[in-house]
């Protein structure tokens, strides 16, 4: 391609996505030459068919508007000549290019044969950290003017601006990076790779010095890493316990809330208390604090602890998710540091597989599968390496960590590193450890903290200061972290991969072809693997024959295993034996590998590492399978989750005692622990969480909310609705469909609808979404149209969308102000007692003399209701309505106990559905009044 070439940046709008039956309704084109827009062309097109209301609402192009427009047949020659001798550019070129060609052929014209460039793929490569590659989102992110999204002229204009922006990003990269990308670009769409190579060729003609913040190691450009230095103030500053001192400290940066101030004082006094005698130490070790969402609880504990934490005794904060870790570092920490005399130096810490191994990545640049997505990830990573100091994959938002590329290049731990490797000094995991030593704030998640009990050596330092934020998730995270899982389907798949022609075993055997002992041992090992696969399938097939095929998870009892047919019993016994034999043979193979590692080159060393990793996988699978078959302690539950083929599945061992903190390895490493969250108090069962965590003596302090809930919210229950558990599923679903449709029509504002079952959610969605889409209102649904984060982003940007959610949508949805004023709860959030996990937990509690319904089921439902209700008010000016369609909240004794989950002055109002609609209509009127003002 020549640099004086004309680029035709095209966008089309159509009546649908099928070129055989749908037609173009608008064509837009922007011509670009030498980095500048030189011409524009746009026209509506008469499709000679009706445009659906859905497309009209999306594009704002009406049937009346296109009636006077030319037919495509009339303008086809003009468009064909316009595009001749240009390079076709589009955002998702596969749609626009192919649709236009289909139309040209329909009109008796030849197909376009001009080269093409896809800006979606360019964005995926050169803008790797973007959370979305939709044109609208990229335009907003980079300030590209986009006045009429989903109209061809506006979309073409923005795509042209995006192309020019991406080109500027490409030219700013180091030549060595562009050279590597050019070599990998052959798999990109149409002539996108040729465009990359043209830019690279032009860059070769220039002598641009390497940017100061970059360095080149073994042909890979890396951003230089900086370890922030923690410097102690030379003078002591004590934490201000009184209001005047806090206001002086806050200045104009933070607002003084008396509730938050009380929280700060409680936190400081807990951790700053003098050393205690051994008798009182355990009693005062733990403190639980409930602090309302929206009052600034994160700042409430970070600020006072900044006066105490040092790199030698760091503050360790554990929160519920990776997302919240990054939010704490990027949003909360900067606010606190603006006012602190001694700023906190924070580092996010994650498991090793979240980080890139540079040596493995470099090796894969010369030895990789010829697969498009794999190479797109490689190219994007090359760009990202010029930007990242952490090597944390979570910086790359639009990725799948289970993709083979990330499995190949993720870190295996410090022990796997070669000190002689040129990448050793620049390794991301080593850099993380250096940052940790220089930080007085380490941010982890509950799963990482819980896995400290499983590690041979702890990764976190001992400290006096541990804060567990979102503490209501801790018990569940402990259970999940210590859950032992072996998948016989994965085992079979990996076995076939490593033993296939040209697979891992053949490659390793080629390295040691002169070692007859190794070859014979490996042959025996392969026989053991095949025997393991065969006997695992015999066992699981037999177990699944006795179970309901509709169940997605099964509980296996000792009696069931003992009652299996004789031939299956033999297969079960053989499994343990074969795993022991495989482990013995594996240890012999491992010894040879370790000796070879000292004599081999980098690529060979990585091959041996993969081989050792597989041996460890088989060994670990054997341990778990043996436990699953033989360990029958009362706190353990033996699950079997079948695969679709009903031959393989996951064997899981869940430990109900895992959340008991005193038995964990990490609990005693922290002198003081604070557990904090928005929902830790359960009415009638103040010790619910402390008992669950095995620390029943722990005090619970409640910080009163700064919000006037009785004035800012209303809790409404229809008076004539059916009782959920006295209706058939079909009858209750019909009631939900009719009620939700009516409520949606009553208010033109965002609505969050919460479900307790995905099946019901899907049925209500299927019944309603098409009709509302035709009317121009979008219903978003969990499991349809993207991830949780993507759905929330689309919901928050809309003025009247409806979002159907279950599970995690009951909490952690932070949508302040007008973004969420209406919340509909379809059913009281009780766990399904028929689920095997729930039934197993109930049995476990009952065997301990605990009433499972009052001590577990009811508190959990109450907490979920509180978490849902908490979505409505996140600030002083928020207002919201919560509608509970399940009348059991007001008609049953346990329902009345559930109402105590709400703030004291918030009482359910029993009213007709018509009156509820009136309340929502008043919201609509209020909104219109605000707009007019």
Secondary structure, 3 states (H helix, E strand, C coil): CCCCCEEEEEEEEECCCCCCCCCEEEEEEEEEECCEEEEEEEEECECCCCCCHHHHHHHCCCHHHHHCCCEHHHHHHHHHHHHCCCEEEECCHHHHHHHHHHHHHHCCCCCCCCCEEEHHHHHHHHCCCCCCCCHHHHHHHCCCCCCCCCCHHHHHHHHHHHHHHHHHHHHHCCHHHHHHHHHHHHHCCCCHHHHHHHHHHHHHCCCCCCCCCEEEECCEEEECCCCCCCCCCCCCCCCCCCHHHHHHHHCCCCCCCHHHHHHHHHHHHHHHCCCCCHHHHCCCCEEEEEECCCCCHHHHHHHHHCCCCCCCCCEEEEECCHHHHHHHHHHHHHHHHCCCCCCCCEEECCCHHHEECHHHHHHHHHCCCCCHHHHHHHHHHHHHCCCCCCCEHHHCCCCCCCCHHHHHHECCCHHHCCCCCCCHHHCHHHHHHHHHHHCCEEEEEHHHHHHHHHCCCCCCCCEEEEEEECHHHHHHHHHHHCCEEEEHHHHHHHHHHHHCCCCHHHHHHHHCCCCHHHHHHHHHHHHHHHHHHHHHHHHHHHHHHCCCCCCCCEECCHHHHHCCCHHHHHHHHHHHHHHHHHHHHHHHHHHHHHHHHCCCCHHHHHHHHHHHHHHHHHHHHHHHHHHHHHCCCCCEEEEEEECCCCCCEEEEEEECCCCCHHHCCCHHHEEEEEEEECCCCCCCCCCHHHHHCCCCCCEEEEECCCCCHHHHEEEEEECCCCCHHHCCHHHHHHHHHHHHHHHHHHCCCCEEEECCCHHHHHHHHHHHHHHHHHCCCCEEECCECCCHHHHHHHHHHCCCCEEEECHHHHCCCCCCHHHCCEEEECCCCCCCCCCHHHHHHHHHHHHCCCCHHHHHHHHHHHHHHHHHHCCCCCCCCCCEEEEECCCHHHHCHHHHHHHCCCCCCCCEEEECHHHHHHHHHHHHHHHHHHHHC
